[in-house]
Amino acid sequence: MKYILVTGGSRGIGRAICLKLAETGLPVIINYQSNTAAAEEVKGLIEAAGGQAELLPFDVAKQEQVEAALDAWEARHPEDYISVLVNNAGIRRDNVMFMMSDEEWHQVVDTSLNGFFYLTRRVLKHMMPRRRGGRIVNVTSLSGLKGMPGQTNYSAAKAALIGATKALAQEVAARSVTVNAVAPGFIETDMTKELPVEELKKLVPMQRFGRPEEVAAAVAFLASDEASYITGEVISINGGLYT
């Protein structure tokens, strides 16, 4: 049995991705760190629609938690493997750089970049043998493409994730594994609630923020069989803000 794993799947973009990918008929593993109630809600919605889902809590930034969680999952699923991995987990700790603390830097980089490394390395061990194949989709950001003031940490982590996407895509292509990324701009989620929304909308040619479901649709395409000849690409989802 093939499974889908979405990190940071309890809220926002991750939640929308879980719900969309569940439509494929594959079981969805919903990763989250601490918000059990939100994760349970996503699981319930998937099951109510006739899909299958399970929860797998761990902090992607902690290697020991990643390994322990995957060890336990594999022990429960000896004949199964994760064929689609969506590296969505990420946090913001915005600050101008000269005032940025070590903690603000490391928390952001550890989650977006190190989390990608710890989890993807582990999952690839089961995608690559016998040309099983797989799909890896990394959720990066407009910040990683153009840089955003007050987000040197976040921009650095997401830009590095783009570079990693392009490099890894070349490493694993011969094993029928594709690696792509989506780069959302301003999306209506908890992470953007505190932003000056009305002012920022004026910067977007479409004059609005995007919806999590619009990001999820792009992720679902990249995870599908129809995208089997697309790898190493970054799809911007930003309403024309950065083209």
ZADO-1210 file (C-alpha; in nm, 4 decimals, padded with zeros to 6 digits):
<atoms>
<atom x="00.0000" y="00.0000" z="00.0000" code="MET" pos="1"/>
<atom x="00.1233" y="00.3456" z="-00.0903" code="LYS" pos="2"/>
<atom x="00.0783" y="00.6319" z="00.1545" code="TYR" pos="3"/>
<atom x="00.0970" y="01.0108" z="00.1424" code="ILE" pos="4"/>
<atom x="00.2759" y="01.2047" z="00.4171" code="LEU" pos="5"/>
<atom x="00.2116" y="01.5768" z="00.4624" code="VAL" pos="6"/>
<atom x="00.4136" y="01.7642" z="00.7240" code="THR" pos="7"/>
<atom x="00.2449" y="02.0498" z="00.9071" code="GLY" pos="8"/>
<atom x="-00.0866" y="01.9064" z="00.7926" code="GLY" pos="9"/>
<atom x="-00.3168" y="02.0284" z="01.0662" code="SER" pos="10"/>
<atom x="-00.3714" y="02.3879" z="00.9570" code="ARG" pos="11"/>
<atom x="-00.3590" y="02.6330" z="00.6683" code="GLY" pos="12"/>
<atom x="-00.1932" y="02.5177" z="00.3477" code="ILE" pos="13"/>
<atom x="-00.1052" y="02.1794" z="00.4979" code="GLY" pos="14"/>
<atom x="-00.4663" y="02.1138" z="00.5907" code="ARG" pos="15"/>
<atom x="-00.5831" y="02.1973" z="00.2372" code="ALA" pos="16"/>
<atom x="-00.3146" y="01.9703" z="00.0899" code="ILE" pos="17"/>
<atom x="-00.4221" y="01.6786" z="00.3099" code="CYS" pos="18"/>
<atom x="-00.7851" y="01.7179" z="00.2085" code="LEU" pos="19"/>
<atom x="-00.7001" y="01.7477" z="-00.1610" code="LYS" pos="20"/>
<atom x="-00.4580" y="01.4549" z="-00.1739" code="LEU" pos="21"/>
<atom x="-00.7057" y="01.2344" z="00.0111" code="ALA" pos="22"/>
<atom x="-00.9204" y="01.2580" z="-00.3023" code="GLU" pos="23"/>
<atom x="-00.6648" y="01.0377" z="-00.4821" code="THR" pos="24"/>
<atom x="-00.7771" y="00.7421" z="-00.2735" code="GLY" pos="25"/>
<atom x="-00.4411" y="00.6915" z="-00.1059" code="LEU" pos="26"/>
<atom x="-00.4270" y="00.7044" z="00.2747" code="PRO" pos="27"/>
<atom x="-00.2916" y="01.0318" z="00.4124" code="VAL" pos="28"/>
<atom x="-00.0538" y="01.0559" z="00.7072" code="ILE" pos="29"/>
<atom x="-00.1140" y="01.3892" z="00.8785" code="ILE" pos="30"/>
<atom x="00.1966" y="01.5152" z="01.0554" code="ASN" pos="31"/>
<atom x="00.1674" y="01.7860" z="01.3179" code="TYR" pos="32"/>
<atom x="00.3682" y="01.9040" z="01.6162" code="GLN" pos="33"/>
<atom x="00.1259" y="01.9936" z="01.8951" code="SER" pos="34"/>
<atom x="-00.2232" y="02.0911" z="01.7755" code="ASN" pos="35"/>
<atom x="-00.3922" y="01.7542" z="01.8159" code="THR" pos="36"/>
<atom x="-00.7442" y="01.8954" z="01.7954" code="ALA" pos="37"/>
<atom x="-00.6811" y="02.0555" z="01.4560" code="ALA" pos="38"/>
<atom x="-00.5151" y="01.7398" z="01.3239" code="ALA" pos="39"/>
<atom x="-00.8048" y="01.5262" z="01.4457" code="GLU" pos="40"/>
<atom x="-01.0438" y="01.7589" z="01.2657" code="GLU" pos="41"/>
<atom x="-00.8583" y="01.7132" z="00.9353" code="VAL" pos="42"/>
<atom x="-00.8594" y="01.3370" z="00.9846" code="LYS" pos="43"/>
<atom x="-01.2307" y="01.3431" z="01.0528" code="GLY" pos="44"/>
<atom x="-01.3024" y="01.5437" z="00.7381" code="LEU" pos="45"/>
<atom x="-01.1052" y="01.3009" z="00.5249" code="ILE" pos="46"/>
<atom x="-01.2815" y="01.0009" z="00.6732" code="GLU" pos="47"/>
<atom x="-01.6228" y="01.1661" z="00.6405" code="ALA" pos="48"/>
<atom x="-01.5542" y="01.2020" z="00.2676" code="ALA" pos="49"/>
<atom x="-01.4715" y="00.8330" z="00.2410" code="GLY" pos="50"/>
<atom x="-01.0928" y="00.8596" z="00.2592" code="GLY" pos="51"/>
<atom x="-00.8351" y="00.7141" z="00.4954" code="GLN" pos="52"/>
<atom x="-00.6081" y="00.9115" z="00.7277" code="ALA" pos="53"/>
<atom x="-00.3908" y="00.8681" z="01.0323" code="GLU" pos="54"/>
<atom x="-00.2003" y="01.1028" z="01.2595" code="LEU" pos="55"/>
<atom x="00.1769" y="01.1039" z="01.3082" code="LEU" pos="56"/>
<atom x="00.2923" y="01.3725" z="01.5533" code="PRO" pos="57"/>
<atom x="00.6569" y="01.4772" z="01.5560" code="PHE" pos="58"/>
<atom x="00.8692" y="01.7892" z="01.5235" code="ASP" pos="59"/>
<atom x="01.0357" y="01.7838" z="01.1803" code="VAL" pos="60"/>
<atom x="01.3219" y="01.9942" z="01.3173" code="ALA" pos="61"/>
<atom x="01.4210" y="01.7201" z="01.5643" code="LYS" pos="62"/>
<atom x="01.6036" y="01.4340" z="01.3944" code="GLN" pos="63"/>
<atom x="01.5444" y="01.1936" z="01.6809" code="GLU" pos="64"/>
<atom x="01.1691" y="01.2563" z="01.6665" code="GLN" pos="65"/>
<atom x="01.1623" y="01.2058" z="01.2896" code="VAL" pos="66"/>
<atom x="01.3468" y="00.8748" z="01.3169" code="GLU" pos="67"/>
<atom x="01.1381" y="00.7497" z="01.6083" code="ALA" pos="68"/>
<atom x="00.8087" y="00.8369" z="01.4396" code="ALA" pos="69"/>
<atom x="00.9056" y="00.6725" z="01.1098" code="LEU" pos="70"/>
<atom x="01.0430" y="00.3659" z="01.2901" code="ASP" pos="71"/>
<atom x="00.7114" y="00.3243" z="01.4686" code="ALA" pos="72"/>
<atom x="00.5074" y="00.3820" z="01.1528" code="TRP" pos="73"/>
<atom x="00.7109" y="00.1317" z="00.9521" code="GLU" pos="74"/>
<atom x="00.6741" y="-00.1265" z="01.2293" code="ALA" pos="75"/>
<atom x="00.2956" y="-00.0893" z="01.2024" code="ARG" pos="76"/>
<atom x="00.3067" y="-00.0965" z="00.8209" code="HIS" pos="77"/>
<atom x="00.5707" y="-00.3544" z="00.7210" code="PRO" pos="78"/>
<atom x="00.4313" y="-00.3970" z="00.3690" code="GLU" pos="79"/>
<atom x="00.3619" y="-00.0291" z="00.3011" code="ASP" pos="80"/>
<atom x="00.5689" y="00.2728" z="00.2073" code="TYR" pos="81"/>
<atom x="00.5355" y="00.6488" z="00.1652" code="ILE" pos="82"/>
<atom x="00.5162" y="00.7213" z="-00.2067" code="SER" pos="83"/>
<atom x="00.4251" y="01.0924" z="-00.1800" code="VAL" pos="84"/>
<atom x="00.5984" y="01.3289" z="00.0600" code="LEU" pos="85"/>
<atom x="00.4910" y="01.6912" z="00.0947" code="VAL" pos="86"/>
<atom x="00.7390" y="01.8945" z="00.2989" code="ASN" pos="87"/>
<atom x="00.5054" y="02.1705" z="00.4091" code="ASN" pos="88"/>
<atom x="00.6030" y="02.2354" z="00.7731" code="ALA" pos="89"/>
<atom x="00.7438" y="02.5827" z="00.8294" code="GLY" pos="90"/>
<atom x="00.7386" y="02.8665" z="01.0785" code="ILE" pos="91"/>
<atom x="00.8034" y="03.2400" z="01.0721" code="ARG" pos="92"/>
<atom x="01.0002" y="03.4372" z="01.3280" code="ARG" pos="93"/>
<atom x="01.0180" y="03.7741" z="01.1548" code="ASP" pos="94"/>
<atom x="01.2674" y="04.0376" z="01.2611" code="ASN" pos="95"/>
<atom x="01.5185" y="04.2715" z="01.1025" code="VAL" pos="96"/>
<atom x="01.8523" y="04.0966" z="01.0917" code="MET" pos="97"/>
<atom x="02.0515" y="04.3238" z="01.3213" code="PHE" pos="98"/>
<atom x="01.7970" y="04.2513" z="01.5967" code="MET" pos="99"/>
<atom x="01.7433" y="03.8846" z="01.5125" code="MET" pos="100"/>
<atom x="01.8243" y="03.6366" z="01.7883" code="SER" pos="101"/>
<atom x="02.0064" y="03.3092" z="01.7394" code="ASP" pos="102"/>
<atom x="01.6838" y="03.1328" z="01.8337" code="GLU" pos="103"/>
<atom x="01.4794" y="03.3165" z="01.5704" code="GLU" pos="104"/>
<atom x="01.7339" y="03.2189" z="01.3055" code="TRP" pos="105"/>
<atom x="01.7727" y="02.8554" z="01.4031" code="HIS" pos="106"/>
<atom x="01.4046" y="02.7822" z="01.4652" code="GLN" pos="107"/>
<atom x="01.3126" y="02.8882" z="01.1134" code="VAL" pos="108"/>
<atom x="01.6053" y="02.7220" z="00.9368" code="VAL" pos="109"/>
<atom x="01.5748" y="02.4051" z="01.1434" code="ASP" pos="110"/>
<atom x="01.2077" y="02.3622" z="01.0588" code="THR" pos="111"/>
<atom x="01.2030" y="02.4458" z="00.6876" code="SER" pos="112"/>
<atom x="01.5446" y="02.3222" z="00.5793" code="LEU" pos="113"/>
<atom x="01.6684" y="02.0666" z="00.8303" code="ASN" pos="114"/>
<atom x="01.3192" y="01.9207" z="00.8529" code="GLY" pos="115"/>
<atom x="01.3227" y="01.8662" z="00.4775" code="PHE" pos="116"/>
<atom x="01.6623" y="01.6945" z="00.5055" code="PHE" pos="117"/>
<atom x="01.5804" y="01.4621" z="00.7945" code="TYR" pos="118"/>
<atom x="01.2494" y="01.3453" z="00.6535" code="LEU" pos="119"/>
<atom x="01.3283" y="01.3293" z="00.2831" code="THR" pos="120"/>
<atom x="01.6486" y="01.1321" z="00.3383" code="ARG" pos="121"/>
<atom x="01.4538" y="00.8746" z="00.5381" code="ARG" pos="122"/>
<atom x="01.1623" y="00.8442" z="00.2957" code="VAL" pos="123"/>
<atom x="01.3880" y="00.8138" z="-00.0105" code="LEU" pos="124"/>
<atom x="01.5259" y="00.4865" z="00.1235" code="LYS" pos="125"/>
<atom x="01.1902" y="00.3287" z="00.0435" code="HIS" pos="126"/>
<atom x="01.1098" y="00.5186" z="-00.2761" code="MET" pos="127"/>
<atom x="01.4294" y="00.4365" z="-00.4631" code="MET" pos="128"/>
<atom x="01.4815" y="00.0571" z="-00.4362" code="PRO" pos="129"/>
<atom x="01.3475" y="-00.1444" z="-00.7317" code="ARG" pos="130"/>
<atom x="01.2473" y="00.1796" z="-00.9024" code="ARG" pos="131"/>
<atom x="00.9351" y="00.2046" z="-00.6899" code="ARG" pos="132"/>
<atom x="00.9213" y="00.5732" z="-00.7688" code="GLY" pos="133"/>
<atom x="00.7703" y="00.8558" z="-00.5744" code="GLY" pos="134"/>
<atom x="00.6768" y="01.2202" z="-00.5571" code="ARG" pos="135"/>
<atom x="00.8382" y="01.4811" z="-00.3341" code="ILE" pos="136"/>
<atom x="00.6806" y="01.8267" z="-00.3241" code="VAL" pos="137"/>
<atom x="00.8430" y="02.1010" z="-00.1191" code="ASN" pos="138"/>
<atom x="00.6429" y="02.4042" z="-00.0092" code="VAL" pos="139"/>
<atom x="00.8759" y="02.7000" z="-00.0349" code="THR" pos="140"/>
<atom x="00.7735" y="03.0646" z="-00.0655" code="SER" pos="141"/>
<atom x="00.7774" y="03.3887" z="-00.2580" code="LEU" pos="142"/>
<atom x="01.0259" y="03.4932" z="00.0111" code="SER" pos="143"/>
<atom x="01.2678" y="03.2301" z="-00.1148" code="GLY" pos="144"/>
<atom x="01.2494" y="03.3663" z="-00.4683" code="LEU" pos="145"/>
<atom x="01.2763" y="03.7418" z="-00.4147" code="LYS" pos="146"/>
<atom x="01.3634" y="03.7837" z="-00.0469" code="GLY" pos="147"/>
<atom x="01.1472" y="03.9795" z="00.1929" code="MET" pos="148"/>
<atom x="01.2681" y="04.2466" z="00.4371" code="PRO" pos="149"/>
<atom x="01.2273" y="04.1351" z="00.7954" code="GLY" pos="150"/>
<atom x="01.2467" y="03.7721" z="00.6841" code="GLN" pos="151"/>
<atom x="01.6150" y="03.7080" z="00.6277" code="THR" pos="152"/>
<atom x="01.5861" y="03.3792" z="00.8176" code="ASN" pos="153"/>
<atom x="01.2710" y="03.2663" z="00.6366" code="TYR" pos="154"/>
<atom x="01.3956" y="03.3828" z="00.2962" code="SER" pos="155"/>
<atom x="01.7272" y="03.2042" z="00.3472" code="ALA" pos="156"/>
<atom x="01.5592" y="02.8783" z="00.4480" code="ALA" pos="157"/>
<atom x="01.3114" y="02.8832" z="00.1619" code="LYS" pos="158"/>
<atom x="01.5741" y="02.9812" z="-00.0962" code="ALA" pos="159"/>
<atom x="01.7908" y="02.6925" z="00.0236" code="ALA" pos="160"/>
<atom x="01.4930" y="02.4612" z="-00.0139" code="LEU" pos="161"/>
<atom x="01.4602" y="02.5676" z="-00.3771" code="ILE" pos="162"/>
<atom x="01.8259" y="02.4867" z="-00.4391" code="GLY" pos="163"/>
<atom x="01.7871" y="02.1520" z="-00.2658" code="ALA" pos="164"/>
<atom x="01.4819" y="02.0752" z="-00.4798" code="THR" pos="165"/>
<atom x="01.6749" y="02.1296" z="-00.8020" code="LYS" pos="166"/>
<atom x="01.9779" y="01.9297" z="-00.6885" code="ALA" pos="167"/>
<atom x="01.7850" y="01.6355" z="-00.5471" code="LEU" pos="168"/>
<atom x="01.5666" y="01.6151" z="-00.8573" code="ALA" pos="169"/>
<atom x="01.8765" y="01.5304" z="-01.0609" code="GLN" pos="170"/>
<atom x="01.9988" y="01.2733" z="-00.8094" code="GLU" pos="171"/>
<atom x="01.6828" y="01.0628" z="-00.8027" code="VAL" pos="172"/>
<atom x="01.5280" y="01.1085" z="-01.1475" code="ALA" pos="173"/>
<atom x="01.6637" y="00.7763" z="-01.2771" code="ALA" pos="174"/>
<atom x="01.4736" y="00.5988" z="-00.9977" code="ARG" pos="175"/>
<atom x="01.1395" y="00.7449" z="-01.1106" code="SER" pos="176"/>
<atom x="01.1269" y="00.9902" z="-00.8221" code="VAL" pos="177"/>
<atom x="01.0320" y="01.3493" z="-00.9009" code="THR" pos="178"/>
<atom x="01.1156" y="01.6460" z="-00.6793" code="VAL" pos="179"/>
<atom x="00.9359" y="01.9752" z="-00.7283" code="ASN" pos="180"/>
<atom x="00.8354" y="02.2810" z="-00.5278" code="ALA" pos="181"/>
<atom x="00.5528" y="02.5286" z="-00.5027" code="VAL" pos="182"/>
<atom x="00.6198" y="02.8858" z="-00.3972" code="ALA" pos="183"/>
<atom x="00.3088" y="03.0518" z="-00.2544" code="PRO" pos="184"/>
<atom x="00.2844" y="03.4262" z="-00.2191" code="GLY" pos="185"/>
<atom x="00.0306" y="03.5820" z="00.0162" code="PHE" pos="186"/>
<atom x="-00.2176" y="03.3098" z="00.1121" code="ILE" pos="187"/>
<atom x="-00.5105" y="03.3399" z="00.3550" code="GLU" pos="188"/>
<atom x="-00.3822" y="03.1395" z="00.6534" code="THR" pos="189"/>
<atom x="-00.3033" y="03.1851" z="01.0212" code="ASP" pos="190"/>
<atom x="00.0496" y="03.2891" z="00.9223" code="MET" pos="191"/>
<atom x="-00.0763" y="03.5945" z="00.7333" code="THR" pos="192"/>
<atom x="-00.3533" y="03.7108" z="00.9670" code="LYS" pos="193"/>
<atom x="-00.1333" y="03.9650" z="01.1411" code="GLU" pos="194"/>
<atom x="-00.0116" y="04.1209" z="00.8153" code="LEU" pos="195"/>
<atom x="-00.1563" y="04.4487" z="00.6768" code="PRO" pos="196"/>
<atom x="-00.3775" y="04.2581" z="00.4353" code="VAL" pos="197"/>
<atom x="-00.5521" y="04.5477" z="00.2613" code="GLU" pos="198"/>
<atom x="-00.2219" y="04.7239" z="00.1921" code="GLU" pos="199"/>
<atom x="-00.0554" y="04.4095" z="00.0644" code="LEU" pos="200"/>
<atom x="-00.3447" y="04.3249" z="-00.1662" code="LYS" pos="201"/>
<atom x="-00.2637" y="04.6420" z="-00.3602" code="LYS" pos="202"/>
<atom x="00.0761" y="04.4947" z="-00.4481" code="LEU" pos="203"/>
<atom x="-00.0776" y="04.1838" z="-00.6022" code="VAL" pos="204"/>
<atom x="-00.1914" y="04.2183" z="-00.9669" code="PRO" pos="205"/>
<atom x="-00.4948" y="04.0009" z="-00.8888" code="MET" pos="206"/>
<atom x="-00.5771" y="04.2328" z="-00.5965" code="GLN" pos="207"/>
<atom x="-00.6347" y="03.9493" z="-00.3498" code="ARG" pos="208"/>
<atom x="-00.4622" y="03.6893" z="-00.1356" code="PHE" pos="209"/>
<atom x="-00.4640" y="03.3311" z="-00.2554" code="GLY" pos="210"/>
<atom x="-00.6559" y="03.0473" z="-00.0952" code="ARG" pos="211"/>
<atom x="-00.4938" y="02.7387" z="00.0551" code="PRO" pos="212"/>
<atom x="-00.6987" y="02.5256" z="-00.1840" code="GLU" pos="213"/>
<atom x="-00.5264" y="02.6927" z="-00.4801" code="GLU" pos="214"/>
<atom x="-00.1882" y="02.5854" z="-00.3460" code="VAL" pos="215"/>
<atom x="-00.3198" y="02.2374" z="-00.2750" code="ALA" pos="216"/>
<atom x="-00.4362" y="02.1993" z="-00.6347" code="ALA" pos="217"/>
<atom x="-00.0837" y="02.2627" z="-00.7643" code="ALA" pos="218"/>
<atom x="00.0627" y="02.0190" z="-00.5126" code="VAL" pos="219"/>
<atom x="-00.1896" y="01.7545" z="-00.6160" code="ALA" pos="220"/>
<atom x="-00.0918" y="01.7921" z="-00.9799" code="PHE" pos="221"/>
<atom x="00.2792" y="01.7577" z="-00.9040" code="LEU" pos="222"/>
<atom x="00.2022" y="01.4474" z="-00.6967" code="ALA" pos="223"/>
<atom x="00.0011" y="01.2872" z="-00.9758" code="SER" pos="224"/>
<atom x="00.0968" y="01.0482" z="-01.2546" code="ASP" pos="225"/>
<atom x="00.0279" y="01.3277" z="-01.5028" code="GLU" pos="226"/>
<atom x="00.3348" y="01.5119" z="-01.3701" code="ALA" pos="227"/>
<atom x="00.5712" y="01.2163" z="-01.4120" code="SER" pos="228"/>
<atom x="00.7989" y="01.4066" z="-01.6563" code="TYR" pos="229"/>
<atom x="00.8190" y="01.7232" z="-01.4481" code="ILE" pos="230"/>
<atom x="01.1007" y="01.7488" z="-01.1957" code="THR" pos="231"/>
<atom x="01.3236" y="02.0168" z="-01.0480" code="GLY" pos="232"/>
<atom x="01.0614" y="02.2844" z="-01.1056" code="GLU" pos="233"/>
<atom x="00.9246" y="02.5617" z="-00.8839" code="VAL" pos="234"/>
<atom x="00.5664" y="02.6749" z="-00.9452" code="ILE" pos="235"/>
<atom x="00.4872" y="03.0234" z="-00.8203" code="SER" pos="236"/>
<atom x="00.1382" y="03.0739" z="-00.6788" code="ILE" pos="237"/>
<atom x="00.1218" y="03.4444" z="-00.6072" code="ASN" pos="238"/>
<atom x="-00.1404" y="03.6152" z="-00.8242" code="GLY" pos="239"/>
<atom x="00.1267" y="03.7700" z="-01.0449" code="GLY" pos="240"/>
<atom x="00.3133" y="03.9434" z="-00.7621" code="LEU" pos="241"/>
<atom x="00.6489" y="03.8039" z="-00.8685" code="TYR" pos="242"/>
<atom x="00.6765" y="03.6859" z="-01.2273" code="THR" pos="243"/>
</atoms>
